[in-house]
């Protein structure tokens, strides 16, 4: 390439480059952005979310396998399943259904809830939570059959039945005391694009639940069944005894958290 042509080519880049750069900003703030993925700004504000819960005794060895080290289960044999009808009101409007396991866990002086898996029926609620905090969210299909005090909930995924729960609920009441919501611990894991390489991200993160308020509650009794599925072997979790069940309507906000533990740094 001659010196004159190199100089001409350089001038073209200087003149046209900024034009292309300016056009590259057209899609910023959308899902078409080439510079950064789009996520709505936090906090995510929930109002009027409805949740059904069942707490049960299970096998301590199974619970230990569900909770990653260095987190420790605070109750060695207790697990809760929650079925929720969530309502996000800000920064966008979104209604979605969700089911998840949760158990209390601790790390040093910090304690909160650890959620091994969450099933949701809207991709818009799956992606941000996985990317930001590392929530292990996957798809799911729900059927809520609500007949006054009798409620039946069926969860399926990939055409396979996963869970079925029934509730018989008592009278509605307003809780006299509000229990603060602790942080949620997540296992954030992002594999490498390189074969057999260590993961790019491997952390225990916290997700902070702020401004939590329980508006109404209904206690009751429940039944719970788990079914076998290759990718969702929940049937391997024993249900020894149901110790509590009920329903509550709540509001809360999800805000940024922190990195509690970094497996990759610990290995350096």
Secondary structure, DSSP 4 states (H G I P E B T S, - for coil): --HHHHHHHHHHHHHHHHHHHHHTTTTTTSTT-SSS---PPSPEEEEEEEEEEEEEE--HHHHHHHSPTT-EESSTTEEEEEEEEEEEEESS-EEEEEEEEEEEEEETTEEEEE-S-EEES-HHHHHHHHHHT---EEE-EEEEEEETTEEEEEEEETTEEEEEEEEEE---B--SS-PPP-EEEEEEEE--SSTTPPPSEEEEEEEEEEEEEEEEEEEEEEEEEE---SS--GGGS---EEEEEEEEEEEEEEEEEEEEEEHHHHH-
